[in-house]
Amino acid sequence: MFKKVMFWLNNSRLFSLPMTGMSWLVVFLYSLKQGGNCLNGLIALVGIAFAHLATNLFDDYVDYRVLSKSEEMLNSSVKSKCAYIKDGSATLNDVLKVVCIYCGISLLTGVVLFFRCGVEVLGLALVGGLITLSYAKLSARGFSELAVGIAFGPLLFEGVYFVMCKTFSYEVFLLSIVVVVFTIGLLYTHTLLDYDGDMCASKKTLCCRIGDKNKALNMLLVLYGFGYLMCFYLIFVGRNIWYFLPVLTVPFAIMLYVLMKMYNDDNKSMPELSWWHYPLDNWDNIKAEGTESFYLRLFQARNLMVWVSLLILIAIVLG
């Protein structure tokens, strides 16, 4: 049973949950400092996490239905895309059943919070549910960054803050923008790594709409640059000089850019690993599959988002 659970969690991209967990932790700690309800915040985390896993898995479901229509599409997609379906470890029906289980758990937490916090929770849950179920189609049309920006930014932050403090906050909104920029950076890195397969599958991600991998890569600099600029605005609004701390991660953002440029030139390229590349989840298995060049970049984007969130947490504590 444990192996089966881990099988589905890993295929639901469990490695991306720190994106959810760190975003939640930022607003959770901020809300606690405002006297927020701890239990409500913890219940919200369960719902958010399972909604995130459902989104990841349903994206695979939709992608594979498209890829399976053509042998050329299957072969051109990156080796890691829907690998567990390609090798027969799971069927599309299995994937859909697990998505329903994830959504059911998330829905249950929403019902609990509705009775504890009021009718406003229904509106927040409705928007979150719509984004979860429509994410794959939004992604195929180039709106994945917008969907993630809403779901993991203002919706998550203001939602958690509301169930904990029964109100909304402009500073929380700004915190959400800073954190979600680096969350979108992770998503954008993923779509850039998937560029060739997505082009073959005729997906219209933002990278595909730009139409050139190197030009699309420059958008990563624009995105992260905006995030760092927002830190300075947050200092002014929150009157907390410690919000400067995330800017210390600029060298890591530049290193990610360099790694992605290397990948665009040669998708098998691998730098010599150093301490700043870690953590690298399940690395031995990834190397055995031959997908280490793909996942190294993805983990670097994930780690950057986590480091920024950790520094914001420190800023909240010190402020």
C-alpha positions in Angstrom: 0.0 0.0 0.0 2.8 2.4 0.9 4.6 1.7 -2.4 1.4 2.4 -4.3 0.8 5.7 -2.5 4.4 6.8 -3.1 4.1 5.7 -6.8 1.2 8.1 -7.3 2.6 10.9 -5.2 5.9 10.7 -7.2 4.0 10.7 -10.5 2.0 13.7 -9.2 5.3 15.5 -9.0 5.6 15.4 -5.2 8.9 17.3 -5.6 6.9 20.4 -6.6 5.0 20.5 -3.2 7.6 22.7 -1.6 6.2 25.3 -3.9 2.9 25.0 -2.2 4.2 24.4 1.2 6.5 27.4 1.3 3.9 29.7 -0.2 1.5 28.5 2.5 4.1 28.8 5.3 4.8 32.5 4.4 1.2 33.6 4.8 0.6 31.1 7.7 3.4 32.7 9.7 2.3 36.2 8.8 -1.2 35.4 9.8 -0.1 33.9 13.1 1.7 37.2 13.9 -1.7 38.9 13.4 -3.3 36.5 15.9 -4.8 34.1 13.2 -6.4 30.7 13.9 -3.7 28.0 13.6 -6.1 25.0 13.0 -7.8 26.7 10.1 -4.5 27.4 8.5 -3.4 23.8 8.8 -6.7 22.6 7.3 -6.3 24.9 4.4 -2.8 23.5 3.8 -4.3 20.0 3.2 -6.8 21.3 0.7 -4.2 23.4 -1.2 -1.7 20.5 -1.3 -4.2 18.0 -2.8 -5.5 20.5 -5.2 -2.0 21.1 -6.4 -1.3 17.3 -6.8 -4.6 17.0 -8.7 -3.6 19.7 -11.1 -0.3 18.1 -11.8 -1.8 14.6 -12.5 -4.7 15.9 -14.5 -2.2 17.8 -16.7 -0.6 14.4 -17.5 -4.0 12.9 -18.3 -4.8 15.6 -20.8 -1.2 15.7 -22.2 -1.1 11.9 -22.8 -4.5 11.9 -24.5 -2.9 14.3 -27.0 0.5 12.6 -27.3 -1.0 9.1 -27.8 -2.7 10.2 -31.0 0.6 10.1 -32.8 3.8 8.0 -32.4 5.8 11.0 -33.5 4.4 13.1 -30.7 5.2 10.4 -28.1 8.8 10.1 -29.3 9.4 13.8 -29.6 8.2 14.6 -26.0 10.9 14.6 -23.3 11.7 11.2 -21.8 10.2 12.1 -18.4 6.8 13.3 -19.8 4.0 10.8 -18.7 6.7 8.1 -18.4 4.7 6.0 -16.0 1.8 5.9 -18.5 4.1 5.2 -21.5 5.7 2.2 -19.8 2.3 0.7 -18.8 2.7 1.2 -15.0 -0.7 3.0 -15.0 -3.6 3.6 -17.4 -5.4 6.8 -18.2 -8.4 5.5 -16.1 -6.1 5.0 -13.2 -4.8 8.5 -13.5 -8.4 9.9 -13.6 -9.4 7.9 -10.5 -6.5 9.3 -8.5 -7.3 12.8 -9.7 -10.8 12.3 -8.3 -9.5 11.1 -5.0 -7.2 14.2 -4.7 -10.1 16.5 -5.6 -12.4 14.8 -3.1 -9.9 15.4 -0.3 -9.5 19.0 -1.3 -13.3 19.4 -1.4 -13.7 17.9 2.0 -11.3 20.5 3.5 -13.3 23.2 1.8 -16.5 22.0 3.4 -14.9 22.0 6.8 -13.6 25.5 6.4 -17.0 26.7 5.1 -18.6 25.7 8.4 -15.8 27.1 10.4 -15.3 30.4 8.6 -18.3 31.3 6.5 -19.7 31.7 3.0 -16.7 33.5 1.7 -14.8 30.2 1.6 -17.2 29.0 -1.1 -16.1 31.7 -3.5 -12.4 31.1 -2.8 -12.9 27.3 -3.2 -14.9 27.7 -6.4 -12.2 29.8 -8.1 -9.5 27.3 -6.9 -11.5 24.3 -8.2 -12.1 25.9 -11.6 -8.4 26.6 -12.0 -7.5 23.0 -10.9 -9.9 21.4 -13.4 -9.2 23.8 -16.3 -5.4 24.1 -15.8 -4.5 21.6 -18.6 -6.6 23.5 -21.1 -5.4 26.9 -19.9 -1.8 25.6 -20.2 -2.4 24.4 -23.8 -3.6 27.9 -24.7 -0.7 29.7 -23.1 -2.4 30.8 -19.9 -0.7 28.5 -17.4 1.4 31.3 -15.9 -1.7 33.4 -15.4 -3.6 30.4 -13.8 -0.7 29.7 -11.4 -0.2 33.4 -10.7 -3.8 33.6 -9.5 -4.0 30.2 -7.7 -0.6 30.3 -5.9 -0.6 34.0 -5.5 -3.5 36.2 -4.3 -6.0 33.3 -4.1 -3.8 31.1 -1.8 -2.4 34.0 0.3 -5.6 35.9 0.8 -7.6 32.6 1.2 -5.3 31.4 4.0 -5.2 34.8 5.6 -9.0 35.0 5.5 -9.6 31.6 7.1 -7.1 32.5 9.8 -7.9 36.2 10.4 -11.4 36.6 8.9 -10.3 39.6 6.8 -8.1 40.5 3.8 -4.8 42.5 3.6 -3.0 44.6 1.0 0.4 43.6 2.5 -0.6 40.0 2.2 -1.5 40.6 -1.5 2.0 42.1 -2.1 3.7 39.2 -0.3 1.7 36.9 -2.6 3.1 38.7 -5.7 6.7 38.4 -4.6 6.4 34.7 -3.8 4.3 33.7 -6.8 6.7 35.3 -9.3 9.3 32.7 -8.3 6.6 30.0 -8.4 5.7 31.1 -11.9 9.5 30.9 -12.6 9.4 27.2 -11.7 6.5 26.6 -14.0 8.0 28.7 -16.8 11.3 26.7 -16.5 9.3 23.5 -16.8 7.5 24.6 -20.0 10.8 25.9 -21.5 12.3 22.4 -20.8 9.3 20.8 -22.5 9.5 23.2 -25.4 10.2 20.7 -28.2 7.6 18.2 -27.1 5.0 20.9 -26.6 5.7 22.3 -30.1 5.2 18.9 -31.6 1.9 18.4 -29.6 0.8 21.9 -30.9 0.4 23.2 -27.4 0.3 27.0 -27.1 2.3 27.6 -23.9 3.8 31.0 -23.4 7.2 29.6 -24.5 5.6 28.1 -27.7 3.8 31.4 -28.5 7.1 33.2 -28.3 8.3 30.7 -30.9 12.0 30.7 -30.1 13.7 29.0 -27.2 16.4 31.6 -26.7 13.9 34.5 -26.9 11.7 32.6 -24.5 14.6 32.2 -22.1 15.0 36.0 -21.8 11.5 36.1 -20.3 12.9 34.3 -17.3 15.2 37.2 -16.6 12.2 39.7 -16.9 10.1 37.6 -14.6 12.7 37.3 -11.8 13.7 40.9 -12.3 10.1 41.9 -11.6 10.1 39.7 -8.4 13.2 41.4 -7.0 11.8 44.9 -7.8 8.6 44.0 -5.9 10.7 43.2 -2.8 11.7 46.9 -2.7 8.1 48.0 -2.9 7.2 45.6 -0.1 9.9 47.2 2.1 8.1 50.5 1.6 4.5 49.2 2.1 5.3 46.8 5.0 7.9 49.2 6.6 10.2 46.2 7.0 13.8 46.6 5.8 14.3 42.8 6.1 12.2 42.2 3.0 15.4 43.0 1.2 16.7 39.5 2.1 15.3 37.7 -1.0 17.4 39.9 -3.2 20.4 38.0 -2.0 19.3 35.1 -4.2 20.1 37.1 -7.4 23.3 35.0 -8.1 21.2 31.8 -8.0 18.7 33.2 -10.5 21.6 34.1 -12.8 23.0 30.6 -12.5 19.6 29.1 -13.4 19.6 31.3 -16.5 23.0 30.0 -17.5 22.0 26.4 -17.0 18.9 26.9 -19.1 21.0 28.5 -21.9 23.2 25.4 -21.8 20.1 23.2 -22.1 18.8 25.1 -25.1 22.1 24.5 -26.8 22.4 20.9 -25.7 19.6 19.2 -23.8 22.1 16.6 -22.4 24.5 19.1 -21.0 25.4 18.7 -17.3 27.6 21.0 -15.2 29.8 19.7 -12.4 27.6 19.5 -9.4 28.3 21.7 -6.4 26.7 22.3 -3.0 24.4 25.0 -4.3 22.7 22.6 -6.8 21.2 20.6 -3.9 18.8 19.2 -2.8 18.2 16.9 -5.8 15.4 14.6 -5.0 15.6 10.9 -5.9 18.7 11.7 -7.9 20.1 8.1 -8.3 16.9 7.0 -9.9 16.7 10.1 -12.1 20.3 9.4 -13.3 19.4 5.7 -14.0 16.5 7.0 -16.2 18.8 9.4 -18.1 16.7 12.5 -17.3 19.2 14.2 -15.0 19.8 17.2 -17.3 16.1 17.9 -17.4 15.5 17.5 -13.6 18.6 19.4 -12.6 17.2 22.6 -14.1 13.7 22.0 -12.7 15.1 21.4 -9.2 17.2 24.6 -9.5 14.0 26.6 -10.2 12.2 24.9 -7.4 15.1 25.5 -5.0 15.3 29.2 -5.9 11.6 29.6 -5.1 12.1 27.8 -1.7 15.1 30.0 -0.8 13.2 33.2 -1.6 10.3 32.0 0.6 12.7 31.1 3.4 14.2 34.5 3.4 10.8 36.1 3.4 9.9 34.0 6.4 13.0 35.3 8.1 12.0 38.9 7.2 8.5 38.3 8.7 10.0 37.0 11.9 12.6 39.8 12.2 10.1 42.5 11.3 
